[in-house]
Amino acid sequence: MTDRGEREARGLLEEIERAGGAARAVERGLFQDAIARSAYAQQRAIESGESVVVGVNEYADDQEVPSVPAPDYTALAAAQRRKVTELRGRREAGGVKRALGGIQAAARDARAPLMEPIIEAVRARGTVGEISDVLRRVWGVYRAG
């Protein structure tokens, strides 16, 4: 099994190299396709009985699966929104704007490192949402297929 796993891993690495490296492989959806193929093969193996999942396709009983209600996070969400609003009121808006601009400039330059501008934005109290919005504006959003 170890030898087979190693062969498969080497095959994937070679496929990534043929695609032009990891960044190109992501752009072409290579990783997403590999994950989807693997999940499909695993599900087929479970359904055929080739792969055993205790309690699902082997050793399952006839008891009804209990319903677990989803927790109500309304109060938590409201508290988090209040905290973010308060944070935005206390922080130095110009510093956040400059830091987010640094992320935008780095994201537009494929050779520029991103970690330092992201850390600067976090230190300026930029939110994860604000940082993500900058990256989405520059790079867009991945859409399969």
NORJO-V859015 format. One line per field, one symbol per residue. ss: DSSP state (H for helix, E for strand, C for the rest). phi: phi as a letter, one per 20 degrees, with the letter a starting at -180 (. if undefined). psi: psi as a letter, one per 20 degrees, with the letter a starting at -180 (. if undefined). A space follows every 50 residues. Layout:
ss = ???
phi = ???
psi = ???
This chain:
ss = CHHHHHHHHHHHHHHHHHHCCHHHHHHCCHHHHHHHHHHHHHHHHHHHCC CCCECCCECCCCCCCCCCCCCCCHHHHHHHHHHHHHHHHHCCHHHHHHHH HHHHHHHHCCCCCCHHHHHHHHHCCCCHHHHHHHHHHHHCCCCCC
phi = .ffffffffffffffffffoofffffgemffffffffffffffffffenf decgnddbledeffffedfffedgffffffffffffgffefegfffffff ffffffffdfeefeffffffffffmfegffffffffffencfcfm
psi = hgggggggghgghhhgghijrgghgghijggggggggggggggghghiih ppopifjqkqrjqppqpoqpqojgggggggggggggghhhrohhhggggh hhggghhiohipqhgghggghghikqrgggghgghhhgiapppq.
